Amino acid sequence: MNAPILPPVDRLSALLDRFRVRASLFHTGALCGIQTFEAQPGRGFLHVLRQGEMEVRHLPGAAGPARMVLTEPTLLFYPRAMQHEFINPPVGGSDFTCAALDFDGGERNPIVQSLPAVLRVPLNEVEGLRPALDLLFAEADNVRCGARLLADRLFEVVLIQLLRWILDHPAQAGISSGLVTGLADPKLARALVALHQAPRDDWSLEKMAAIAGMSRSAFAAAFKDATGTTPAAYLTDWRLSLAASMMRSGRPVKLVADELGFASASSLSKAFRQRMGASPRDWLMANR
């Protein structure tokens, strides 16, 4: 007897609802000579090479490759702070449209943590991307009412389409472990999405495994193999990432503890100190 075919789940919405990303267009047109993009905490970049060829360089010892040569229209995605340089001819450089990305939670953003330092994806690899890019370029290239605001939103659409592609092609994106790998597995994705949507619930291993349609032992082993951590540790990290975001926005610790399923404010503070190395109060003072 064949196993039932489970309906697909939305793997991104719960993440992006909890940890939003804002794009800000800052350049469209030719880039000539050497352009340096400095690393700024909590800031990423999404560059679209529209036409031309160029070289990209990173600092020695950086997480990404020291040098890349782009020869076709390409998305270049830096999910977190990383200095990079574009090397173009002094005249007649490559044509780019670029946006800065601000992720809620900065380096603690689960999406940011799960991605490589830099991703290079040819435009023709991402299905359905061209209509959004055509709209983006039309708004970026013309001065019209609301053009900058609309271009920012369209850049966010492009980013979501890129994240969809990454979830469907983790190996091509250079990802072998972590949240993305877990979400790429249809069974594990069901459990992960449930955790993301309802962090307050009492999540036993049995309950997670049942949602995934697996035995406890098979689920625990597959989860650890895909994500590099245990289900219980992942749940704690997810709750603490949410707690950090909520407290940064001004929510009191007691309310945050209740909303995220901690027994008390003191139990949240204890878990927070163990993971973050500081109490919620000290951490907030350091991260304002």
Beta strands, then each sheet from edge to edge (+ up, - down):
strand 1: 21-31
strand 2: 34-37
strand 3: 43-51
strand 4: 54-58
strand 5: 67-70
strand 6: 74-78
strand 7: 84-87
strand 8: 94-103
strand 9: 119-122
sheet 1: 1+ 8- 3+ 6- 9+
sheet 2: 2+ 7- 4+ 5-
end
